[in-house]
Amino acid sequence: MTREVLTITNDQYINSETVCELLLKIADKVGHGSITLVLDNARYQKCKLVKHHAELLGIELLFLPPYSPNLNLIERYWKFVKKDCLYSKYYKNFDDFKKAISDCVDNAHHNKKSTLKSLLSWNFQLFSKVEISSI
């Protein structure tokens, strides 16, 4: 796991075509074969177009349970990016603001390796036996 982030960037809204573009970029980078992409439940990610595109590329789509931000690695990553390059920082214009975010995302897997190793892990507390008692 490299913790490298692949991005598709625009100044508009994310939609199903953007997700399909990202699927293609992932397939090109990783290679066709055994790819599982973990997604949240955004409508534009669960549509027929995205599912069909993923199937053509041999990418399995695995959707997280609803309302589970603690399982969503991108939420943790975004929190890291905001803390690293946005908190208490002033940018003169929008281009400088975008560049700061892009630089952070593009270089974090090299410059912040130890931070990302603990932040972007699959170690979760599991409860194997839970007893529910009725009142």
C-alpha positions in Angstrom: 0.0 0.0 0.0 1.7 3.2 -1.2 -0.8 5.7 0.2 -0.4 7.6 -3.1 -3.6 9.4 -4.0 -4.8 9.5 -7.6 -6.9 12.5 -8.3 -9.2 14.0 -11.0 -9.4 17.7 -10.5 -11.9 20.2 -11.7 -13.5 23.5 -10.5 -17.0 22.2 -10.9 -19.1 19.4 -9.4 -18.2 15.7 -9.1 -20.6 13.6 -11.1 -20.8 10.0 -12.6 -18.6 11.0 -15.6 -15.9 12.2 -13.2 -16.0 8.9 -11.3 -15.7 7.0 -14.5 -12.7 9.1 -15.4 -11.2 8.2 -12.0 -11.9 4.5 -12.6 -10.0 4.7 -15.9 -7.1 6.5 -14.2 -6.9 3.8 -11.5 -7.1 1.0 -14.0 -4.3 2.6 -16.1 -2.1 3.2 -13.0 -2.7 -0.1 -11.2 -3.3 -2.3 -14.3 -6.4 -4.3 -15.1 -7.2 -7.2 -12.8 -7.9 -7.5 -9.2 -8.9 -4.0 -8.1 -11.4 -3.3 -5.3 -12.4 0.4 -4.9 -14.1 1.3 -1.6 -16.7 4.1 -2.0 -19.2 5.9 0.1 -22.8 6.0 -0.9 -22.9 9.1 -3.1 -25.6 8.7 -5.7 -23.2 9.5 -8.6 -21.0 6.6 -7.5 -23.8 4.0 -7.4 -25.4 4.8 -10.7 -25.6 2.4 -13.6 -23.0 4.2 -15.7 -20.3 3.9 -13.0 -21.2 0.3 -12.2 -21.0 -0.6 -15.9 -17.8 1.3 -16.4 -16.2 -0.5 -13.4 -17.4 -3.8 -14.7 -15.7 -3.2 -18.1 -12.5 -2.3 -16.4 -12.6 -5.2 -14.0 -13.0 -3.1 -10.9 -15.0 -4.3 -8.0 -17.0 -1.5 -6.3 -17.4 -2.0 -2.5 -19.7 0.5 -0.8 -19.3 1.4 2.8 -22.3 1.3 5.1 -24.3 4.5 5.2 -23.2 7.1 7.8 -19.8 5.6 8.5 -17.3 8.4 8.2 -14.9 6.6 10.5 -14.5 3.8 7.9 -14.1 6.3 5.0 -10.4 6.8 4.5 -11.0 9.8 2.3 -12.6 11.7 5.2 -9.5 11.1 7.3 -7.3 12.1 4.4 -9.3 15.3 3.8 -8.9 16.2 7.5 -5.2 15.7 7.2 -5.0 17.9 4.0 -7.0 20.7 5.7 -4.8 20.6 8.8 -1.6 20.5 6.7 -2.2 23.2 4.2 -5.3 25.2 5.0 -5.6 25.8 8.8 -4.3 29.3 9.7 -3.0 29.9 6.2 -3.7 32.8 3.9 -3.6 32.6 0.2 -3.7 35.7 -2.0 -5.7 34.1 -4.7 -7.6 31.0 -5.7 -4.8 29.6 -7.8 -2.4 29.7 -4.8 -5.1 28.0 -2.7 -5.5 25.2 -5.3 -1.8 24.8 -5.7 -1.3 24.4 -2.0 -3.9 21.6 -1.9 -2.5 19.9 -5.1 1.1 20.1 -3.7 0.0 18.5 -0.4 -1.9 15.7 -2.1 0.8 15.0 -4.7 3.6 14.9 -2.2 2.1 13.6 1.0 2.9 10.0 0.3 6.6 11.0 0.3 6.8 13.9 2.7 4.3 12.7 5.4 4.8 9.0 5.1 4.7 8.3 8.9 1.6 10.4 9.5 -0.2 8.7 6.6 0.8 5.3 7.8 -1.1 5.7 11.0 -3.9 7.8 9.6 -4.7 5.6 6.6 -4.8 2.2 8.1 -7.4 -0.5 8.1 -7.0 -1.1 11.9 -10.4 -0.7 13.5 -11.7 -1.8 16.8 -14.0 -4.8 16.2 -16.6 -6.2 18.6 -16.8 -9.9 18.1 -19.4 -10.6 20.7 -22.0 -8.1 21.5 -24.8 -8.9 23.8 -28.0 -6.8 23.7 -30.1 -6.8 26.7 -33.7 -5.6 26.8 -34.9 -3.3 29.4 
